[in-house]
Amino acid sequence: MESVAPKKIASAASFTLLGGLISALLGPELAHFGKDLFVSEFVGSFCLLAVVILLGGFCLSFYQPMQVQDEELAQEGRPLLTIMNSSVFWVAVLASAIGYAVMSFIMTATPVSMHVMMGHTLEETKWVIQSHIFAMFLPSFFSGWLLSVFSIRKLMFVGLFFYAICIVVALMGQAVMHYWLGLVLLGLGWNFLFISGTVLLPQSYHIKERFKVQGFNDFFVFGFQSVAALSSGLIIYNLGWNILLSLALPLLLIQLIAIYCWKRTSNEV
């Protein structure tokens, strides 16, 4: 996003996420291929993952930021607490944080629920996770265009709607198709929420404030995601699949309230 002009931010964000389509194929296959490379199961999978991460780091070394105008750099930066008083800031941060947290919370528990608890095969579980990852990133072909046609607020509502339907479908049963449809809807909801939050965030800060705002955003989003992912296994083993799904609903309500407050205090779309 910082390597293109402001009018291309939405397209850049959605285009970058298309890399996830490769991960949808590569990730589960590497996990499956590396499962038995060593004596302990899945050690090889993590070694292969480490190689992929190093390749990603190599690609990042070619990054070139867009040149910033002198008048933009001359603007006085505001304290982070002042920026945080803006409703648009919290809507953007919460959209990404809640989108990631709900997705990680349910996705992390799915293989445990499917394969370990319900006895579905590893192949069936892999297919569900691959379909989920495709659903996460495939909308990036057109989500940039959707942002140019519809408002960010409307796209957030679409993401929340997909999340809500995902939970309803998953609560209806634990057959393979319940998991598959629920995880596909989960992926679609994540894409629309995360893209919307990512594109909206730059509207909350000036160019000189971007590093502290982005730093806080990333800490909040991925800290929230880590808590969700780490607590997922504990909750599903102790409380079960249905309770885990129900615990995601209050997070969706929080995002709805944030969007409502933003709508009341801002004329932005």
N, C-alpha and C positions, 0 to 999 in steps of 0.2 A: 504493500500500500504506500510505503514511503519512497518507492522508486518510480512512481507515476504522478501525473497531475491530479489535483483533487477531483476533477470530474470523472476520472477513471478509477477511483478508489473502490467502488462497488464491484466493478468488473474484475479488478485485480484480486480482491478478496475471494470472490467466487472462483476465479480461474485457478488460483493457487490451491484451493481445496480439491481441485480435480485430481491432484496427486494421490488423494485418498483412494481413488479407483484402483490404482496400482497396488496400494496396500491391501485392498479387499481381496486381491488374488494372492499377493506375495506373502502377507502376514500369516494367515492360517496355514498356507502350504509350508512355509518355513517351520512353523511350530510342529506340524505333523511330521515333516521330514527329519527334523532334529530331535524328535522325541526319544529315539532309541540309539543315538550316536554314541552315548556314553552309558556307563553302568547305571547311573541314576537317571530316571526318566526326566525328560525336558531340559536337562542341562545343556544339551546340544542346541535346543531351541533358543535359549537365552544367549548362547555364544553367537549364533547366526544373527540374532537381533542386534548384538553389539556391533557386528560388522556393518549392518544396515545403518545404524546410528552414525558410525564413523564416515560412511559414504555421504550421509546427509550433511555432516559438518564440513566435508570437503566442498560440497555444492554451495554452502553458505559463504565460503571464502570469496566467491565471485560477486557478492552483493555490492551494488553501487547505489547510494542514496540519491534522491533527486536534489538538484541544486535549489537552495532556499534564497528568496529575495532578501536584500539587506533590510528593507523596511519591516519585513516580518520578524527578523532577528532583533530589531530594535524595540519591539514591543516588550513592555515590562511583564515579567512572569508573576502570576498570582500565587499565593501560598496554596498548598494542596487542600487545606481545610476550607478555603474560600471556594475552590473549584467543586468540592464535595457538597456544597450547599445547593448545587444545581440539580434539578430533578432529572434533566437529560443525562447527566453523569451516572446517576444511580440506575436509571432504566437500562442504559447501555451495559454497565458492569453486571447488573443482576441478570440480564438476558443471557450473557455469555456464561456467567457462573451457574445459574440455575439450569441452563441448557446442558452444560457439561456435567453438573452434579447428578441430575436425574438420569442422563444417559449412562454415566459410569455406574451409578447405583444399580440400575436394572441390568445393564449389559454384563457387569462383572458377576452378578448372581446367576445369570442365565445358564452358563455351562455347568455350574454346580447343581442347579435345580434340574436341568435336563439330563445330564450324564450321570451324576453321582446319586441324586435322590430319586429321579423318575426312571432311570435305566435306559434312556434313549442312547443310541449308538454314538460313538465319537464322530462318525461321518455325518450323521444327522445334525449333531451339535455344530460341527464345522460349517455345514451348509447354512444353518440359521445365522451364525455369526458373520459369514461372508455376505449373506444377503443384507444383513444389518449395515455392514460397512459400505456396501454399494449404495444403500438407501441414504446413508449419511452424506455421500459425496456426489452421487449422480445428479441431484438437483442443481449442483453448481454450474451445470451447462446453461441453465436458464435463470438462476436466482438473481444474478446481476441484472438481467433484463427486467425481472419482476420488480426489483427495487427501483428501477427507473420509471416503471409504469404505475406501481402502487406505492403507498407510503410504507415507511419502515414500521410504523405502528400496526398496520394491517398485516404485514408479514409476520410480526411477532404473534399476533392473534392466531394466525394459521399454524405457527409452530406449537403454540400452547394447545390448540385444538387437536393436532396430531398426537401430542403427548397424552392428552386426556383419553382419546380413543384407544391408544396403545394400552393404557392401564385397564380400561374396560375389557378389551379383548383378552388380555392376559389373565384377568380375573375369571373369565368364563370357562377356562379349562387349561389342562397341561399336556394336551396332545401336541405333536410336532407342529401342526399347522397353527395352533394358538401361539406357540413360541415364535414361529416364523412371521406371522402377520404382525404380532405385537412388536417384534424387533425391527421390522421394516418401517412401521409407523414411528417407532422411537428414533430411527435414523433420520427420517424426513423431518420430524419435529426438531431434532438437534440442528440440522442444517439451517432451517429458517430462523431459529432463535439465535444461533451463533453468528451467522452472517449479519443479521440485523443489528445485534449488539456491537459487532466489530466495526461495521460501517458507521454506526451512530456515535461511537466513542469520540472520534476526532471533532465532532461538533461541540464537545464540551470543553475543549482546551485550545489555546493559542500554540503556535509552532514552538515557542520557547518553553512551553510547559509540557511538551509531549512525553519526555522521558520519565518524569515523576508520575504522570498520570498513567502511562502505559505500565510502569513498574508496579504501581498499586493495583492496576487492573489484573495484571498477570498473577501477582501474588494472591489476590482475592479469588480469581477464577480457578487457578490450579490448586490453591490450598483447599478451596471448597471441594474441588473434584477429588483430591486425595482423601479427604475425610469421608466422602461418599463411597469411594472405591474400597477403602480399608474397612469401613463399617459394614459393607454389603455382606461379606461372608459371615460375619458374626451374627448379623440380624437374620439371615436366611436359615442358619443352623439352629438358632434359638427361638425364632418367632415364626418362621415359615415364609413361603413365597407370597401368599396373599397379603400378609401384614407388611412385608417389604414393599409391595406395590402401593399399598394404601398410604404408606409413609411419604411417598413422593407427592401426593396431592397437595399438602400444605405449601410446598415450594411453588407449585403452579399458581396457587392463590396469591402468594407474595408477589409474583411477577405481574399478575393481573392488577393488584393494588398499586404497584409502582407505575404501570402504564396509565392507570386512571388518574393518579396524582400528576403525572407528566402532562396529560391531556388538559387538566384543569389549569395548569400554570404556564402552559406554552402553546403557541400557535404553530410550532414547527410540525412537519410531517415526517 
